[in-house]
Amino acid sequence: MGRLFGTDGVRGLANRDLTAELALDLSVAAAHVLGTSGAFEGHRPRAVVGRDPRASGEFLQAAVVAGLASAGVDVTVLGVLPTPGVAHLTDRLDVDLGVMLSASHNAMPDNGIKFFARGGHKLDDAVEDQIENRLGEPWDRPTGADVGRVVTDTGQGRDTYVDHLVSTIDVSLEGLRIAVDCANGAASEVGPAALRQAGADVVVINASPDGRNINEQCGSTHPEQLQAAVVAAGADFGVAFDGDADRCLAVDHTGALVDGDQIMGVLAVAMSEAGTLNAQTLVATVMSNLGLRIAMAEQGITLHETGVGDRYVLEAMRAQGFALGGEQSGHLIISEHATTGDGVLTALQLAARVAATGRSLAELAGIVTRLPQVLVNVAGVDKSRSASDPELLAAVATAETTLGTTGRVLLRPSGTEPLVRVMVEAATAEIAEEIAADLAAVVRERLAL
């Protein structure tokens, strides 16, 4: 059996992989681990619990709250709130633990549990392993007055989070019309509210969650509706969140998509000009387009690359004090204002840049010219030999020589499936497709099972 915790908490099909029993046991184990580590010493432990609008979140939230309270933790139930909102309130309210129930951009049947430590940071791998190891472990639970108490937040947490978001910009958004696709998710209230409070004229779509329609052909994974809405409404630009609003993609006034790489480029330049881009460095994963690296070099900004996953971006940022990082998917981390990716924060920062410069998003995003990118997944191969087979490595080296400075090759074994991903970027789509196909053929031949 593999590790229960993935790179972003525990996630799976709700009521089959992720059951009420597992949610309760995880919460009890988390309280037990933190308690024995001394995290609760000298005070009565407190936690906040939030969720996205999935139907399964209702019973999973009840299970998590029951588990924490049974372990002697006082719980404030935040209700529907973005993941970064729960992280922010974990820090702002100075509680010992934050819990978010969401499967982010996944389809509605899935759900997940994510824990935040004091300060709003994700738990370390070692702590997650301790929680997993103590599932179902008997221990001396509190009784009587020592059991946890439960209260329901009536909106103060949401308002505190929105006020925080708006406080991060120092320019009014008055005069900007912004279309917002809320993915029928956790930002359906706070996303439009924050932009309106900042002065924008907001056109909202997909902000009517019913427990079943989260991420359904909408939001950051399906921006087509937003692209049409921006043009139809004559908006200056649009933003799309995912189910738990830790991601944000954008659409310019022509309906063209502005991806996470381009958003990172826009914000990196803005922060560089303001003197807030620590070490003149932007953190991105190896999957970010080569066009971002080229654009940043032209702006005198260093691109620090990490492995794929926001967890690794955040690790590099915290270890070296970098201020901005993210992924092509639109998961951006702005460390001055958040401990995790925050889609609504990203939208506000992007809007503030448009307002402050008086330039269109299309013009601002134009600094990053995305090179054609081709990704081929080669299944049914021995991925463990992808970094050691001499003929495959020679083929990659030949391709890299052919591309020179106008492209690149990335050969990466999947972390969850028996396949190897072949990614090629080149000056033209035709060149990228040809080289990717040739390398994929070598992978099939050399790594055949």
C-alpha positions as CSV (number, residue, x, y, z in Angstrom):
1,M,0.0,0.0,0.0
2,G,1.3,3.4,-1.0
3,R,1.6,6.5,1.2
4,L,-1.9,7.8,2.2
5,F,-0.9,11.5,1.9
6,G,-0.1,12.8,-1.6
7,T,1.6,16.0,-2.5
8,D,-1.6,17.9,-1.5
9,G,-3.2,16.1,1.4
10,V,-5.4,13.0,1.2
11,R,-7.5,12.8,-1.9
12,G,-9.8,10.3,-3.6
13,L,-13.3,9.3,-4.5
14,A,-15.6,10.5,-1.7
15,N,-17.4,7.8,0.3
16,R,-15.2,5.1,-1.3
17,D,-11.5,6.1,-1.0
18,L,-12.2,9.0,1.4
19,T,-14.9,7.9,3.9
20,A,-16.4,9.5,6.9
21,E,-14.6,7.0,9.0
22,L,-11.3,7.8,7.5
23,A,-11.9,11.6,7.8
24,L,-12.8,11.1,11.5
25,D,-9.7,8.9,12.1
26,L,-7.4,11.3,10.4
27,S,-8.6,14.2,12.5
28,V,-8.2,12.3,15.7
29,A,-4.7,11.2,14.7
30,A,-3.8,14.7,13.7
31,A,-4.8,16.0,17.1
32,H,-3.0,13.2,18.8
33,V,0.2,13.8,16.9
34,L,0.2,17.6,17.5
35,G,-0.7,17.1,21.1
36,T,2.1,14.7,21.9
37,S,4.5,16.9,20.0
38,G,3.8,19.7,22.5
39,A,2.0,21.9,20.0
40,F,-1.0,22.3,22.4
41,E,1.1,22.8,25.5
42,G,-0.1,25.5,27.9
43,H,-3.4,26.2,26.2
44,R,-6.7,24.7,25.1
45,P,-6.2,23.6,21.4
46,R,-8.2,25.3,18.7
47,A,-8.9,24.5,15.0
48,V,-10.8,25.9,12.0
49,V,-12.5,23.8,9.4
50,G,-13.5,24.9,5.9
51,R,-14.7,23.2,2.7
52,D,-15.7,23.7,-0.9
53,P,-19.3,23.2,-2.0
54,R,-19.1,19.6,-3.0
55,A,-22.1,17.6,-1.6
56,S,-19.6,15.1,0.1
57,G,-18.0,18.0,1.9
58,E,-21.1,18.2,4.2
59,F,-20.7,14.7,5.7
60,L,-16.9,14.8,5.6
61,Q,-16.9,18.2,7.5
62,A,-19.2,16.7,10.1
63,A,-16.7,13.7,10.5
64,V,-13.7,16.0,10.8
65,V,-15.3,18.2,13.4
66,A,-16.5,15.2,15.4
67,G,-13.0,13.8,15.3
68,L,-11.3,17.0,16.4
69,A,-13.8,17.7,19.2
70,S,-13.6,14.2,20.5
71,A,-9.8,14.7,20.8
72,G,-10.3,17.8,22.9
73,V,-9.9,20.5,20.2
74,D,-12.3,23.5,20.1
75,V,-13.5,23.9,16.5
76,T,-14.8,26.8,14.5
77,V,-16.7,25.7,11.4
78,L,-16.0,28.2,8.6
79,G,-18.3,26.6,6.1
80,V,-17.6,27.2,2.4
81,L,-14.4,29.1,1.9
82,P,-11.4,28.9,-0.5
83,T,-8.4,26.8,0.6
84,P,-6.2,29.9,0.9
85,G,-8.9,31.5,3.1
86,V,-8.7,28.6,5.6
87,A,-4.9,28.9,5.5
88,H,-5.1,32.7,6.2
89,L,-7.5,32.3,9.0
90,T,-5.4,29.5,10.6
91,D,-2.7,32.2,10.9
92,R,-4.9,35.2,11.5
93,L,-6.9,33.6,14.3
94,D,-3.7,32.0,15.8
95,V,-5.2,28.6,16.0
96,D,-3.3,25.3,16.2
97,L,-4.7,23.6,13.2
98,G,-6.6,24.3,10.0
99,V,-8.5,21.7,7.9
100,M,-9.7,22.1,4.4
101,L,-12.0,19.7,2.6
102,S,-11.6,19.9,-1.1
103,A,-10.4,18.1,-4.2
104,S,-9.4,21.4,-5.8
105,H,-9.8,21.2,-9.6
106,N,-10.9,17.6,-9.6
107,A,-14.4,16.5,-10.7
108,M,-17.3,16.6,-8.1
109,P,-17.2,13.0,-7.0
110,D,-13.7,13.4,-5.6
111,N,-12.8,15.1,-2.3
112,G,-9.8,15.6,-0.1
113,I,-8.5,16.6,3.3
114,K,-5.7,19.0,3.8
115,F,-4.2,20.1,7.1
116,F,-2.5,23.4,7.9
117,A,-0.2,23.9,10.9
118,R,-0.1,26.9,13.1
119,G,0.8,29.9,10.9
120,G,-1.2,28.5,7.9
121,H,1.6,26.3,6.4
122,K,1.0,22.8,5.1
123,L,2.2,20.1,7.4
124,D,5.7,18.7,6.8
125,D,5.9,15.2,5.3
126,A,7.2,13.8,8.5
127,V,4.2,15.0,10.5
128,E,1.8,13.6,7.8
129,D,3.6,10.3,8.1
130,Q,3.1,10.3,11.9
131,I,-0.6,11.0,11.4
132,E,-0.9,8.1,9.0
133,N,1.0,5.8,11.4
134,R,-1.3,6.6,14.3
135,L,-4.6,6.0,12.5
136,G,-6.8,4.0,14.8
137,E,-4.2,3.9,17.6
138,P,-5.8,3.7,21.0
139,W,-5.0,6.6,23.4
140,D,-6.3,8.3,26.5
141,R,-9.0,10.6,25.1
142,P,-10.4,13.5,27.0
143,T,-13.7,13.3,28.8
144,G,-16.1,15.6,30.6
145,A,-15.3,19.3,30.2
146,D,-12.1,18.5,28.4
147,V,-13.8,17.5,25.1
148,G,-13.7,20.1,22.4
149,R,-16.5,22.6,21.8
150,V,-17.9,23.5,18.3
151,V,-19.1,26.9,17.1
152,T,-20.2,27.9,13.6
153,D,-18.7,31.1,12.0
154,T,-21.5,33.3,10.8
155,G,-19.5,35.2,8.2
156,Q,-16.8,37.0,10.2
157,G,-14.1,34.7,8.9
158,R,-15.2,35.3,5.3
159,D,-15.2,39.1,5.8
160,T,-11.8,39.0,7.5
161,Y,-10.4,37.1,4.6
162,V,-11.9,39.5,2.0
163,D,-10.6,42.5,3.9
164,H,-7.1,41.0,3.9
165,L,-7.2,40.4,0.1
166,V,-8.3,43.9,-0.7
167,S,-5.6,45.4,1.6
168,T,-2.9,43.8,-0.5
169,I,-3.3,46.4,-3.3
170,D,-2.9,50.1,-3.0
171,V,-4.7,51.2,-6.2
172,S,-8.4,51.4,-6.9
173,L,-9.9,49.1,-9.5
174,E,-12.6,51.7,-10.4
175,G,-13.1,51.9,-14.1
176,L,-12.2,48.2,-14.8
177,R,-14.8,45.7,-15.9
178,I,-13.7,42.2,-14.9
179,A,-15.5,39.0,-15.8
180,V,-15.2,36.3,-13.1
181,D,-15.7,32.5,-13.5
182,C,-16.0,31.1,-10.0
183,A,-16.2,27.4,-11.1
184,N,-19.3,27.0,-8.9
185,G,-16.8,26.6,-6.2
186,A,-15.4,27.9,-3.0
187,A,-14.8,31.5,-4.3
188,S,-18.4,32.0,-5.5
189,E,-19.0,34.6,-2.8
190,V,-15.5,35.9,-1.8
191,G,-14.1,36.2,-5.4
192,P,-16.6,38.7,-6.7
193,A,-16.9,40.4,-3.3
194,A,-13.2,41.1,-3.1
195,L,-13.0,42.6,-6.6
196,R,-16.1,44.7,-6.0
197,Q,-14.8,46.0,-2.7
198,A,-11.6,47.0,-4.5
199,G,-13.7,49.1,-6.9
200,A,-14.1,46.9,-10.0
201,D,-17.3,46.4,-12.1
202,V,-17.7,42.7,-11.9
203,V,-19.5,40.4,-14.3
204,V,-20.0,37.0,-12.6
205,I,-20.5,33.5,-14.2
206,N,-20.7,30.1,-12.6
207,A,-21.2,31.3,-9.0
208,S,-24.3,29.2,-8.2
209,P,-22.9,26.1,-6.5
210,D,-25.4,23.3,-5.8
211,G,-23.1,20.6,-4.5
212,R,-22.9,18.9,-7.8
213,N,-21.8,21.4,-10.4
214,I,-18.3,22.4,-9.1
215,N,-15.7,22.5,-11.9
216,E,-18.3,21.2,-14.4
217,Q,-17.2,22.6,-17.7
218,C,-16.2,25.8,-16.1
219,G,-13.5,27.5,-14.1
220,S,-9.7,27.4,-14.7
221,T,-9.8,23.9,-16.3
222,H,-12.5,24.9,-18.8
223,P,-12.0,28.7,-19.6
224,E,-14.2,28.6,-22.8
225,Q,-17.2,30.1,-21.0
226,L,-15.1,32.9,-19.6
227,Q,-13.5,33.7,-22.9
228,A,-17.0,34.2,-24.5
229,A,-18.2,36.2,-21.5
230,V,-15.3,38.6,-21.6
231,V,-16.0,39.5,-25.2
232,A,-19.8,39.6,-24.8
233,A,-19.6,41.9,-21.8
234,G,-16.9,44.1,-23.2
235,A,-14.8,43.4,-20.2
236,D,-11.2,44.6,-19.8
237,F,-10.3,41.1,-18.9
238,G,-11.5,38.0,-17.0
239,V,-10.3,35.6,-14.3
240,A,-11.2,32.0,-13.7
241,F,-10.7,30.1,-10.4
242,D,-10.8,26.4,-9.8
243,G,-13.0,24.6,-7.2
244,D,-11.1,25.7,-4.1
245,A,-9.7,28.9,-5.6
246,D,-6.0,28.3,-5.2
247,R,-5.6,28.8,-8.9
248,C,-6.3,31.6,-11.3
249,L,-6.0,31.9,-15.0
250,A,-7.0,35.0,-17.0
251,V,-8.5,36.0,-20.4
252,D,-7.6,39.3,-22.1
253,H,-10.1,41.6,-23.7
254,T,-9.9,39.7,-27.0
255,G,-10.8,36.4,-25.4
256,A,-7.3,35.0,-25.6
257,L,-6.1,32.9,-22.6
258,V,-3.4,34.2,-20.3
259,D,-1.9,31.3,-18.5
260,G,0.0,31.0,-15.3
261,D,3.4,31.5,-16.9
262,Q,2.2,34.8,-18.4
263,I,0.6,35.9,-15.1
264,M,3.8,35.1,-13.2
265,G,5.8,37.2,-15.8
266,V,3.5,40.2,-15.4
267,L,3.6,40.1,-11.6
268,A,7.4,39.4,-11.5
269,V,8.0,42.5,-13.5
270,A,5.6,44.5,-11.3
271,M,7.4,43.3,-8.1
272,S,10.8,43.9,-9.6
273,E,9.9,47.5,-10.4
274,A,8.5,47.9,-6.9
275,G,11.6,46.4,-5.3
276,T,9.7,43.6,-3.7
277,L,11.0,40.7,-5.8
278,N,13.5,39.2,-3.4
279,A,16.9,38.4,-5.1
280,Q,15.3,39.3,-8.5
281,T,14.1,35.7,-8.6
282,L,10.9,34.0,-9.8
283,V,10.3,30.4,-8.8
284,A,8.6,28.1,-11.4
285,T,8.5,24.4,-12.1
286,V,10.4,22.6,-15.0
287,M,7.0,22.5,-16.8
288,S,6.9,26.2,-17.3
289,N,7.3,27.3,-20.9
290,L,10.8,28.3,-22.1
291,G,9.2,31.6,-23.2
292,L,8.9,32.5,-19.5
293,R,12.6,31.9,-18.9
294,I,13.5,34.0,-22.0
295,A,11.2,36.8,-21.0
296,M,12.5,36.9,-17.4
297,A,16.1,37.0,-18.6
298,E,15.3,40.0,-20.8
299,Q,13.9,41.7,-17.7
300,G,17.0,40.9,-15.6
301,I,15.0,38.3,-13.5
302,T,16.4,34.9,-12.6
303,L,14.1,31.9,-13.0
304,H,14.7,29.3,-10.3
305,E,13.3,25.9,-11.4
306,T,11.8,23.2,-9.1
307,G,10.2,19.8,-9.6
308,V,6.5,19.6,-10.6
309,G,4.1,20.6,-7.9
310,D,3.3,23.7,-5.9
311,R,4.7,21.9,-2.8
312,Y,8.2,22.1,-4.3
313,V,7.7,25.7,-5.4
314,L,6.7,26.7,-1.8
315,E,9.6,24.7,-0.3
316,A,12.1,26.6,-2.5
317,M,10.5,29.9,-1.7
318,R,10.5,29.3,2.1
319,A,14.1,27.9,2.1
320,Q,15.6,30.9,0.2
321,G,13.2,33.7,1.0
322,F,11.8,34.2,-2.5
323,A,8.7,36.3,-2.9
324,L,6.9,34.9,-6.0
325,G,6.5,31.5,-7.5
326,G,4.0,29.3,-9.2
327,E,2.9,26.9,-11.9
328,Q,1.7,27.2,-15.5
329,S,-1.7,26.0,-14.2
330,G,-2.2,29.3,-12.4
331,H,-1.3,28.2,-8.9
332,L,0.7,31.3,-7.8
333,I,2.2,31.9,-4.3
334,I,2.9,35.5,-3.2
335,S,4.7,35.0,0.1
336,E,4.2,38.5,1.4
337,H,0.4,38.0,1.5
338,A,-0.2,34.2,1.6
339,T,1.2,30.9,2.7
340,T,-0.2,29.0,-0.2
341,G,-1.6,29.6,-3.7
342,D,-4.4,32.1,-3.8
343,G,-6.5,32.6,-6.9
344,V,-8.4,35.6,-5.7
345,L,-5.2,37.3,-4.5
346,T,-3.6,36.6,-7.9
347,A,-6.7,38.2,-9.6
348,L,-6.4,41.3,-7.4
349,Q,-2.7,41.7,-8.0
350,L,-3.2,41.3,-11.8
351,A,-6.0,43.8,-11.8
352,A,-3.9,46.3,-9.8
353,R,-1.1,46.0,-12.3
354,V,-3.6,46.8,-15.2
355,A,-5.0,49.7,-13.2
356,A,-1.7,51.1,-12.2
357,T,-0.1,51.0,-15.6
358,G,-3.2,51.9,-17.7
359,R,-2.1,49.1,-20.1
360,S,-4.3,46.3,-21.3
361,L,-3.7,42.8,-20.0
362,A,-2.9,41.7,-23.5
363,E,-0.1,44.2,-23.7
364,L,1.3,43.3,-20.3
365,A,1.1,39.5,-20.9
366,G,2.8,40.0,-24.3
367,I,6.2,40.1,-22.6
368,V,6.0,36.3,-22.4
369,T,5.9,34.7,-25.8
370,R,4.9,31.1,-25.3
371,L,6.9,28.6,-27.5
372,P,4.8,25.8,-29.0
373,Q,4.8,22.9,-26.6
374,V,4.1,19.3,-27.3
375,L,3.5,16.6,-24.6
376,V,3.5,12.9,-25.4
377,N,2.7,10.4,-22.6
378,V,4.3,7.0,-23.4
379,A,2.5,4.3,-21.4
380,G,3.4,0.7,-20.7
381,V,7.2,1.3,-20.2
382,D,9.7,0.8,-17.4
383,K,9.9,4.4,-16.3
384,S,12.6,3.6,-13.7
385,R,15.2,3.4,-16.6
386,S,14.3,6.7,-18.2
387,A,17.2,8.5,-16.6
388,S,19.8,5.8,-17.2
389,D,19.3,4.2,-20.6
390,P,22.3,5.3,-22.7
391,E,20.6,5.2,-26.1
392,L,17.6,7.2,-24.8
393,L,19.9,9.8,-23.2
394,A,21.9,10.0,-26.4
395,A,18.7,10.7,-28.4
396,V,17.7,13.4,-25.9
397,A,21.2,15.0,-26.2
398,T,20.9,15.0,-30.1
399,A,17.4,16.6,-29.9
400,E,18.7,19.3,-27.5
401,T,21.6,20.0,-29.9
402,T,19.2,20.4,-32.8
403,L,17.0,22.8,-30.8
404,G,19.8,24.8,-29.4
405,T,18.6,27.9,-27.6
406,T,15.3,27.9,-29.5
407,G,13.7,25.0,-27.6
408,R,14.2,22.3,-25.0
409,V,13.4,18.7,-24.1
410,L,12.0,17.4,-20.8
411,L,11.8,13.7,-20.2
412,R,10.0,12.9,-17.0
413,P,8.7,9.7,-15.5
414,S,5.2,10.0,-14.1
415,G,4.9,10.0,-10.3
416,T,1.7,8.0,-10.2
417,E,1.4,6.0,-13.5
418,P,3.6,3.5,-15.4
419,L,4.5,6.1,-18.2
420,V,7.1,8.5,-19.3
421,R,6.2,12.1,-20.3
422,V,8.1,13.5,-23.3
423,M,7.8,17.3,-23.5
424,V,9.3,19.3,-26.3
425,E,9.3,23.0,-26.9
426,A,10.5,24.5,-30.2
427,A,10.3,27.6,-32.4
428,T,7.4,26.0,-34.4
429,A,4.8,23.4,-33.6
430,E,5.9,21.3,-36.5
431,I,9.5,21.0,-35.1
432,A,8.2,20.3,-31.6
433,E,5.8,17.5,-32.9
434,E,8.5,15.9,-35.0
435,I,11.1,15.7,-32.2
436,A,8.5,14.6,-29.6
437,A,7.4,11.8,-31.9
438,D,10.9,10.7,-32.5
439,L,11.8,10.7,-28.8
440,A,8.6,8.9,-27.9
441,A,9.5,6.1,-30.3
442,V,12.9,5.7,-28.7
443,V,11.2,5.6,-25.2
444,R,8.9,2.8,-26.4
445,E,11.7,0.8,-27.9
446,R,14.3,1.2,-25.2
447,L,12.1,1.1,-22.1
448,A,9.7,-1.6,-23.3
449,L,8.5,-4.0,-20.5
